[in-house]
Amino acid sequence: MAQGRAAVAALGRRQAVQAALALPPDVADVRPLAELMRDLTAARTAVAAHTAALADRERALTAFAEGVGQRLAALGACPLCGGELSAESFLGGSHRHQPSAVSEAS
């Protein structure tokens, strides 16, 4: 009988503990989160691809600018006006033709 009372007391304690517990949360649909993660992964992949393409274009632009600079250095002076040529002014559009001695003499 002592065992029965101990079992009933243990059962009562267990029920008291269980009664104090909150209900488990509702199961949420994780599909929207999974779709968001797929979209995020795709966006990261696209950013990486565009970053690599940008780096390639920057390298090509640098090589082109160096080639232009070498060509302008080989020319020495503007063939139209005799003015100074630099890659920065030529590529930046700020090279302005100076009046040449030939056109002034005319």
Distance bins in CASP14 RR format, pairs under 12 A and 6 or more apart:
PFRMAT RR
TARGET T0000
AUTHOR 0000-0000-0000
RMODE 2
METHOD distances of the structure
MODEL  1
1 7 0 0 0 0 0 1 0 0 0 0 0
1 8 0 0 0 0 0 1 0 0 0 0 0
2 8 0 0 0 0 0 1 0 0 0 0 0
2 9 0 0 0 0 0 1 0 0 0 0 0
3 9 0 0 0 0 0 1 0 0 0 0 0
3 10 0 0 0 0 0 1 0 0 0 0 0
4 10 0 0 0 0 1 0 0 0 0 0 0
4 11 0 0 0 0 1 0 0 0 0 0 0
5 11 0 0 0 0 0 1 0 0 0 0 0
5 12 0 0 0 0 0 1 0 0 0 0 0
6 12 0 0 0 0 0 1 0 0 0 0 0
6 13 0 0 0 0 0 1 0 0 0 0 0
7 13 0 0 0 0 0 1 0 0 0 0 0
7 14 0 0 0 0 0 1 0 0 0 0 0
8 14 0 0 0 0 0 1 0 0 0 0 0
8 15 0 0 0 0 0 1 0 0 0 0 0
9 15 0 0 0 0 0 1 0 0 0 0 0
9 16 0 0 0 0 0 1 0 0 0 0 0
10 16 0 0 0 0 0 1 0 0 0 0 0
10 17 0 0 0 0 0 1 0 0 0 0 0
11 17 0 0 0 0 0 1 0 0 0 0 0
11 18 0 0 0 0 0 1 0 0 0 0 0
12 18 0 0 0 0 1 0 0 0 0 0 0
12 19 0 0 0 0 1 0 0 0 0 0 0
13 19 0 0 0 0 0 1 0 0 0 0 0
13 20 0 0 0 0 0 1 0 0 0 0 0
14 20 0 0 0 0 0 1 0 0 0 0 0
14 21 0 0 0 0 0 1 0 0 0 0 0
15 21 0 0 0 0 0 1 0 0 0 0 0
28 34 0 0 0 0 0 1 0 0 0 0 0
29 35 0 0 0 0 0 1 0 0 0 0 0
30 36 0 0 0 0 0 1 0 0 0 0 0
30 37 0 0 0 0 1 0 0 0 0 0 0
31 37 0 0 0 0 0 1 0 0 0 0 0
31 38 0 0 0 0 0 1 0 0 0 0 0
32 38 0 0 0 0 0 1 0 0 0 0 0
32 39 0 0 0 0 0 1 0 0 0 0 0
33 39 0 0 0 0 0 1 0 0 0 0 0
33 40 0 0 0 0 0 1 0 0 0 0 0
34 40 0 0 0 0 0 1 0 0 0 0 0
34 41 0 0 0 0 0 1 0 0 0 0 0
35 41 0 0 0 0 0 1 0 0 0 0 0
35 42 0 0 0 0 0 1 0 0 0 0 0
36 42 0 0 0 0 0 1 0 0 0 0 0
36 43 0 0 0 0 0 1 0 0 0 0 0
37 43 0 0 0 0 0 1 0 0 0 0 0
37 44 0 0 0 0 0 1 0 0 0 0 0
38 44 0 0 0 0 0 1 0 0 0 0 0
38 45 0 0 0 0 0 1 0 0 0 0 0
39 45 0 0 0 0 0 1 0 0 0 0 0
39 46 0 0 0 0 0 1 0 0 0 0 0
40 46 0 0 0 0 0 1 0 0 0 0 0
40 47 0 0 0 0 0 1 0 0 0 0 0
41 47 0 0 0 0 0 1 0 0 0 0 0
41 48 0 0 0 0 0 1 0 0 0 0 0
42 48 0 0 0 0 0 1 0 0 0 0 0
42 49 0 0 0 0 0 1 0 0 0 0 0
43 49 0 0 0 0 0 1 0 0 0 0 0
43 50 0 0 0 0 0 1 0 0 0 0 0
44 50 0 0 0 0 0 1 0 0 0 0 0
44 51 0 0 0 0 0 1 0 0 0 0 0
45 51 0 0 0 0 0 1 0 0 0 0 0
45 52 0 0 0 0 0 1 0 0 0 0 0
46 52 0 0 0 0 0 1 0 0 0 0 0
46 53 0 0 0 0 0 1 0 0 0 0 0
47 53 0 0 0 0 0 1 0 0 0 0 0
47 54 0 0 0 0 0 1 0 0 0 0 0
48 54 0 0 0 0 0 1 0 0 0 0 0
48 55 0 0 0 0 0 1 0 0 0 0 0
49 55 0 0 0 0 0 1 0 0 0 0 0
49 56 0 0 0 0 0 1 0 0 0 0 0
50 56 0 0 0 0 0 1 0 0 0 0 0
50 57 0 0 0 0 0 1 0 0 0 0 0
51 57 0 0 0 0 0 1 0 0 0 0 0
51 58 0 0 0 0 0 1 0 0 0 0 0
52 58 0 0 0 0 0 1 0 0 0 0 0
52 59 0 0 0 0 0 1 0 0 0 0 0
53 59 0 0 0 0 0 1 0 0 0 0 0
53 60 0 0 0 0 0 1 0 0 0 0 0
54 60 0 0 0 0 0 1 0 0 0 0 0
54 61 0 0 0 0 0 1 0 0 0 0 0
55 61 0 0 0 0 0 1 0 0 0 0 0
55 62 0 0 0 0 0 1 0 0 0 0 0
56 62 0 0 0 0 0 1 0 0 0 0 0
56 63 0 0 0 0 0 1 0 0 0 0 0
57 63 0 0 0 0 0 1 0 0 0 0 0
57 64 0 0 0 0 0 1 0 0 0 0 0
58 64 0 0 0 0 0 1 0 0 0 0 0
58 65 0 0 0 0 0 1 0 0 0 0 0
59 65 0 0 0 0 0 1 0 0 0 0 0
59 66 0 0 0 0 0 1 0 0 0 0 0
60 66 0 0 0 0 0 1 0 0 0 0 0
60 67 0 0 0 0 0 1 0 0 0 0 0
61 67 0 0 0 0 0 1 0 0 0 0 0
61 68 0 0 0 0 0 1 0 0 0 0 0
61 87 0 0 0 0 0 1 0 0 0 0 0
61 91 0 0 0 0 1 0 0 0 0 0 0
62 68 0 0 0 0 0 1 0 0 0 0 0
62 69 0 0 0 0 0 1 0 0 0 0 0
62 87 0 0 0 0 0 1 0 0 0 0 0
62 91 0 0 0 0 0 1 0 0 0 0 0
63 69 0 0 0 0 0 1 0 0 0 0 0
63 70 0 0 0 0 0 1 0 0 0 0 0
64 70 0 0 0 0 0 1 0 0 0 0 0
64 71 0 0 0 0 0 1 0 0 0 0 0
64 87 0 0 0 0 1 0 0 0 0 0 0
64 90 0 0 0 0 0 1 0 0 0 0 0
64 91 0 0 0 0 1 0 0 0 0 0 0
65 71 0 0 0 0 0 1 0 0 0 0 0
65 72 0 0 0 0 0 1 0 0 0 0 0
65 86 0 0 0 0 0 1 0 0 0 0 0
65 87 1 0 1 0 0 0 0 0 0 0 0
65 88 0 0 0 0 1 0 0 0 0 0 0
65 90 0 0 0 0 1 0 0 0 0 0 0
65 91 1 0 0 1 0 0 0 0 0 0 0
65 92 0 0 0 0 0 1 0 0 0 0 0
66 72 0 0 0 0 0 1 0 0 0 0 0
66 73 0 0 0 0 0 1 0 0 0 0 0
66 87 0 0 0 0 1 0 0 0 0 0 0
66 91 0 0 0 0 0 1 0 0 0 0 0
67 73 0 0 0 0 1 0 0 0 0 0 0
67 74 0 0 0 0 1 0 0 0 0 0 0
67 87 0 0 0 0 1 0 0 0 0 0 0
67 90 0 0 0 0 0 1 0 0 0 0 0
67 91 0 0 0 0 0 1 0 0 0 0 0
68 74 0 0 0 0 0 1 0 0 0 0 0
68 75 0 0 0 0 0 1 0 0 0 0 0
68 85 0 0 0 0 1 0 0 0 0 0 0
68 86 0 0 0 0 1 0 0 0 0 0 0
68 87 1 0 1 0 0 0 0 0 0 0 0
68 88 0 0 0 0 0 1 0 0 0 0 0
68 89 0 0 0 0 0 1 0 0 0 0 0
68 90 1 0 0 1 0 0 0 0 0 0 0
68 91 1 0 0 1 0 0 0 0 0 0 0
68 92 0 0 0 0 0 1 0 0 0 0 0
68 93 0 0 0 0 0 1 0 0 0 0 0
68 95 0 0 0 0 0 1 0 0 0 0 0
69 75 0 0 0 0 1 0 0 0 0 0 0
69 76 0 0 0 0 0 1 0 0 0 0 0
69 85 0 0 0 0 1 0 0 0 0 0 0
69 86 1 0 0 1 0 0 0 0 0 0 0
69 87 1 1 0 0 0 0 0 0 0 0 0
69 88 0 0 0 0 1 0 0 0 0 0 0
69 89 0 0 0 0 0 1 0 0 0 0 0
69 90 1 0 0 1 0 0 0 0 0 0 0
69 91 0 0 0 0 1 0 0 0 0 0 0
70 76 0 0 0 0 0 1 0 0 0 0 0
70 85 0 0 0 0 0 1 0 0 0 0 0
70 87 0 0 0 0 1 0 0 0 0 0 0
71 79 0 0 0 0 0 1 0 0 0 0 0
71 85 0 0 0 0 1 0 0 0 0 0 0
71 86 0 0 0 0 0 1 0 0 0 0 0
71 87 0 0 0 0 1 0 0 0 0 0 0
71 90 0 0 0 0 1 0 0 0 0 0 0
71 91 0 0 0 0 0 1 0 0 0 0 0
72 78 0 0 0 0 1 0 0 0 0 0 0
72 79 0 0 0 0 0 1 0 0 0 0 0
72 83 0 0 0 0 0 1 0 0 0 0 0
72 84 0 0 0 0 1 0 0 0 0 0 0
72 85 1 0 1 0 0 0 0 0 0 0 0
72 86 1 0 0 1 0 0 0 0 0 0 0
72 87 1 0 1 0 0 0 0 0 0 0 0
72 88 0 0 0 0 0 1 0 0 0 0 0
72 89 0 0 0 0 1 0 0 0 0 0 0
72 90 1 0 1 0 0 0 0 0 0 0 0
72 91 0 0 0 0 1 0 0 0 0 0 0
72 95 0 0 0 0 1 0 0 0 0 0 0
73 84 0 0 0 0 0 1 0 0 0 0 0
73 85 1 0 0 1 0 0 0 0 0 0 0
73 86 0 0 0 0 1 0 0 0 0 0 0
73 87 0 0 0 0 1 0 0 0 0 0 0
73 90 0 0 0 0 0 1 0 0 0 0 0
74 85 0 0 0 0 1 0 0 0 0 0 0
75 82 0 0 0 0 1 0 0 0 0 0 0
75 83 0 0 0 0 0 1 0 0 0 0 0
75 84 0 0 0 0 0 1 0 0 0 0 0
75 85 1 0 0 1 0 0 0 0 0 0 0
75 86 0 0 0 0 0 1 0 0 0 0 0
75 87 0 0 0 0 0 1 0 0 0 0 0
75 90 0 0 0 0 0 1 0 0 0 0 0
75 95 0 0 0 0 0 1 0 0 0 0 0
76 82 0 0 0 0 1 0 0 0 0 0 0
76 83 0 0 0 0 1 0 0 0 0 0 0
76 84 0 0 0 0 1 0 0 0 0 0 0
76 85 1 0 0 1 0 0 0 0 0 0 0
76 86 0 0 0 0 0 1 0 0 0 0 0
76 90 0 0 0 0 0 1 0 0 0 0 0
77 83 1 0 1 0 0 0 0 0 0 0 0
77 84 1 0 0 1 0 0 0 0 0 0 0
77 85 1 0 0 1 0 0 0 0 0 0 0
77 86 0 0 0 0 0 1 0 0 0 0 0
77 95 0 0 0 0 0 1 0 0 0 0 0
77 97 0 0 0 0 0 1 0 0 0 0 0
77 98 0 0 0 0 1 0 0 0 0 0 0
77 100 0 0 0 0 0 1 0 0 0 0 0
78 84 1 0 0 1 0 0 0 0 0 0 0
78 85 1 0 1 0 0 0 0 0 0 0 0
78 86 0 0 0 0 0 1 0 0 0 0 0
78 89 0 0 0 0 1 0 0 0 0 0 0
78 90 0 0 0 0 1 0 0 0 0 0 0
78 95 1 0 0 1 0 0 0 0 0 0 0
78 96 0 0 0 0 1 0 0 0 0 0 0
78 97 1 0 0 1 0 0 0 0 0 0 0
78 98 1 0 0 1 0 0 0 0 0 0 0
78 99 0 0 0 0 0 1 0 0 0 0 0
78 100 0 0 0 0 1 0 0 0 0 0 0
79 85 0 0 0 0 1 0 0 0 0 0 0
79 95 0 0 0 0 0 1 0 0 0 0 0
79 97 0 0 0 0 0 1 0 0 0 0 0
79 100 0 0 0 0 0 1 0 0 0 0 0
79 102 0 0 0 0 0 1 0 0 0 0 0
80 95 0 0 0 0 1 0 0 0 0 0 0
80 96 0 0 0 0 0 1 0 0 0 0 0
80 97 1 0 1 0 0 0 0 0 0 0 0
80 98 0 0 0 0 1 0 0 0 0 0 0
80 99 0 0 0 0 0 1 0 0 0 0 0
80 100 1 0 0 1 0 0 0 0 0 0 0
80 102 0 0 0 0 0 1 0 0 0 0 0
80 103 0 0 0 0 1 0 0 0 0 0 0
81 95 0 0 0 0 1 0 0 0 0 0 0
81 96 0 0 0 0 1 0 0 0 0 0 0
81 97 1 1 0 0 0 0 0 0 0 0 0
81 98 1 0 1 0 0 0 0 0 0 0 0
81 99 1 0 0 1 0 0 0 0 0 0 0
81 100 1 0 1 0 0 0 0 0 0 0 0
81 101 0 0 0 0 1 0 0 0 0 0 0
81 102 0 0 0 0 1 0 0 0 0 0 0
81 103 0 0 0 0 1 0 0 0 0 0 0
81 104 0 0 0 0 0 1 0 0 0 0 0
82 95 0 0 0 0 0 1 0 0 0 0 0
82 96 0 0 0 0 0 1 0 0 0 0 0
82 97 0 0 0 0 1 0 0 0 0 0 0
82 98 1 0 0 1 0 0 0 0 0 0 0
82 99 0 0 0 0 0 1 0 0 0 0 0
82 100 1 0 0 1 0 0 0 0 0 0 0
82 101 0 0 0 0 1 0 0 0 0 0 0
82 102 0 0 0 0 1 0 0 0 0 0 0
82 103 0 0 0 0 0 1 0 0 0 0 0
83 89 0 0 0 0 1 0 0 0 0 0 0
83 90 0 0 0 0 0 1 0 0 0 0 0
83 95 0 0 0 0 1 0 0 0 0 0 0
83 96 0 0 0 0 1 0 0 0 0 0 0
83 97 1 0 0 1 0 0 0 0 0 0 0
83 98 1 0 1 0 0 0 0 0 0 0 0
83 99 0 0 0 0 0 1 0 0 0 0 0
83 100 0 0 0 0 1 0 0 0 0 0 0
83 101 0 0 0 0 0 1 0 0 0 0 0
84 90 0 0 0 0 0 1 0 0 0 0 0
84 94 0 0 0 0 0 1 0 0 0 0 0
84 95 0 0 0 0 1 0 0 0 0 0 0
84 96 0 0 0 0 0 1 0 0 0 0 0
84 97 0 0 0 0 0 1 0 0 0 0 0
84 98 0 0 0 0 1 0 0 0 0 0 0
85 91 0 0 0 0 0 1 0 0 0 0 0
85 93 0 0 0 0 0 1 0 0 0 0 0
85 94 0 0 0 0 0 1 0 0 0 0 0
85 95 1 0 0 1 0 0 0 0 0 0 0
85 96 0 0 0 0 0 1 0 0 0 0 0
85 97 0 0 0 0 0 1 0 0 0 0 0
85 98 0 0 0 0 0 1 0 0 0 0 0
86 92 0 0 0 0 1 0 0 0 0 0 0
86 93 0 0 0 0 0 1 0 0 0 0 0
86 94 0 0 0 0 1 0 0 0 0 0 0
86 95 1 0 0 1 0 0 0 0 0 0 0
87 93 0 0 0 0 0 1 0 0 0 0 0
87 94 0 0 0 0 0 1 0 0 0 0 0
87 95 0 0 0 0 0 1 0 0 0 0 0
88 94 1 0 0 1 0 0 0 0 0 0 0
88 95 0 0 0 0 1 0 0 0 0 0 0
89 95 1 0 1 0 0 0 0 0 0 0 0
89 96 0 0 0 0 1 0 0 0 0 0 0
89 97 0 0 0 0 0 1 0 0 0 0 0
89 98 0 0 0 0 0 1 0 0 0 0 0
90 96 0 0 0 0 0 1 0 0 0 0 0
90 97 0 0 0 0 0 1 0 0 0 0 0
97 103 0 0 0 0 1 0 0 0 0 0 0
98 104 0 0 0 0 0 1 0 0 0 0 0
99 105 0 0 0 0 0 1 0 0 0 0 0
99 106 0 0 0 0 0 1 0 0 0 0 0
100 106 0 0 0 0 1 0 0 0 0 0 0
END
